[in-house]
Amino acid sequence: MLVGTNCAMQEPAIRASLDAGIIYPEQCCPSPAHGYPGALGIAIPEDKAG
């Protein structure tokens, strides 16, 4: 299990977890829009961005 400790490390930690096939239970700020879009290459439209 990999646990992130700060915002700057969320994208690299999520990518590394996926590459290694391990569980990444929750990022530092629990939001699906924090870290995951950048790590997974998902574009969020401006009208949906918070």
BELJONOR-V131018 format. One record per backbone hydrogen bond with DSSP energy under -0.5 kcal/mol. CO is the residue of the C=O (numbers start at 0). NH is the residue of the N-H. E is the energy in kcal/mol with one decimal. If there is no record, write none. Layout:
BEGIN
CO&NH&E  CO&NH&E
END
This chain:
BEGIN
5&8&-1.1  6&9&-1.4  8&12&-2.2  9&13&-2.7  10&14&-2.5  11&15&-2.6  12&16&-2.3  13&17&-2.4  14&18&-2.5  15&19&-2.1  16&20&-1.2  16&21&-2.2  22&1&-1.5  22&24&-0.5  25&3&-0.5  27&29&-0.6  28&30&-1.3  30&33&-1.6  32&34&-0.8  34&38&-2.3  35&39&-2.6  36&40&-0.9  36&41&-2.6  40&42&-0.5  42&44&-0.6  44&47&-1.8  44&48&-1.2
END
